[in-house]
Amino acid sequence: MDIGIDLGTANTLLYVRGQGIVLNEPSVVAMKEGARTALAVGTEAKETIGRTPGSITAIRPLRDGVISDYEAAEEMIRHFVRKAVPGRRPRTRMVVCVPSGVTQVERRAIVHAAQRAGARAVHLVEEPMAAAIGAGLPVAEPRGSMVVDIGGGTTEVAVISLGGIVTAQSLRVGGDRLDESITNFVRKEHGLLIGERTAEDVKVAIGSAWPVPGDESLESRKFTVRGREKVGGLPKTVELTVREVRAALDEPVEAVIAAVRATLEECPPELSGDVMEHGIVLTGGGALLPGLDLRMASATGIPVFVADEPLDSVALGCGKCVEDFDALERVMSAA
């Protein structure tokens, strides 16, 4: 039984050999105080964020792409594997994605959690490598491919050639940081406190990184947010414009572009030429931010493309490692 897991800060996806992606749920666990087992995991638990009574807490076991709450992570992996593959799972082999910048301790925590959740053998594959494989880039060829994977907790920028990562940057900036920027902006500019789910709704509805040509209607769009007054403490609504939200997202977007520039500067000249020719591929949820590709292309002078299924790229890459284990074994590290 072979399973590929894209253990993400925002969502966890499970790929089962021969079946494809069988599960895609938020990486959230709701725990009751003092209890050892979870009340709810995944979609059900996400509904409770910001709305729990004192005795229940909604935990996100991963922060910035790595396990921050060990027990909750183990519980979550176990729950998802059971849900995706009911019944007995003899000799499960798991391929788990990890950010390229993880430390040895963080790697061990992920391996341990997977083993406790029932894996016989655990293999780790670095996220940018999985994203590149999932986006269909020729990773095994002697040709430089550049991938920028913007997830919930981390952004991974890497240049890949001959089945290995030549140069990479792992940045603790992702979708969560974008939400946080919106929350801070609304608090400062409008004196309104909003929750992380509201901030995410704003980002999805009217967030952008650059004005998108040919979509003039987008610029005039507004979004109404409800929250609590910072001073009076009473409920209040505020209308946000596209331009305001773009200004709020400016700093994290710039951080991602700076990482892309830094990676290009470290890249060997031969591979830089390949990247110039073939462009940069964007994957992950952040790739869906309108205008991000245009802004990155303008900042680097290199064409930027969004992968066909940016949200699933890492899980699909993980899945290809599961399906074609022997051929892709060299891109993985055995734990």
Stockholm file with secondary structure:
# STOCKHOLM 1.0

chainA/1-335         MDIGIDLGTANTLLYVRGQGIVLNEPSVVAMKEGARTALAVGTEAKETIGRTPGSITAIRPLRDGVISDYEAAEEMIRHFVRKAVPGRRPRTRMVVCVPSGVTQVERRAIVHAAQRAGARAVHLVEEPMAAAIGAGLPVAEPRGSMVVDIGGGTTEVAVISLGGIVTAQSLRVGGDRLDESITNFVRKEHGLLIGERTAEDVKVAIGSAWPVPGDESLESRKFTVRGREKVGGLPKTVELTVREVRAALDEPVEAVIAAVRATLEECPPELSGDVMEHGIVLTGGGALLPGLDLRMASATGIPVFVADEPLDSVALGCGKCVEDFDALERVMSAA
#=GR chainA/1-335 SS CEEEEEECSSEEEEEETTTEEEEEEESCEEEETTCSSEEEETHHHHTTTTCCCTTEEEECSEETTEESSHHHHHHHHHHHHHHHSCSCCTTEEEEEEECTTCCHHHHHHHHHHHHHTTEEEEEEEEHHHHHHHHTTCCTTSSSCEEEEEECSSCEEEEEEETTEEEEEEEESCSHHHHHHHHHHHHHHHHCEECCHHHHHHHHHHHCCSSCCTTCHHHHTCEEEEEEEESSSCCEEEEEEEHHHHHHHHHHHHHHHHHHHHHHHHHSCHHHHHHHHHHCEEEESGGGGSTTHHHHHHHHHSSCEEECSSTTTHHHHHHHHHHHTHHHHGGGEEEC
#=GC SS_cons         CEEEEEECSSEEEEEETTTEEEEEEESCEEEETTCSSEEEETHHHHTTTTCCCTTEEEECSEETTEESSHHHHHHHHHHHHHHHSCSCCTTEEEEEEECTTCCHHHHHHHHHHHHHTTEEEEEEEEHHHHHHHHTTCCTTSSSCEEEEEECSSCEEEEEEETTEEEEEEEESCSHHHHHHHHHHHHHHHHCEECCHHHHHHHHHHHCCSSCCTTCHHHHTCEEEEEEEESSSCCEEEEEEEHHHHHHHHHHHHHHHHHHHHHHHHHSCHHHHHHHHHHCEEEESGGGGSTTHHHHHHHHHSSCEEECSSTTTHHHHHHHHHHHTHHHHGGGEEEC
//
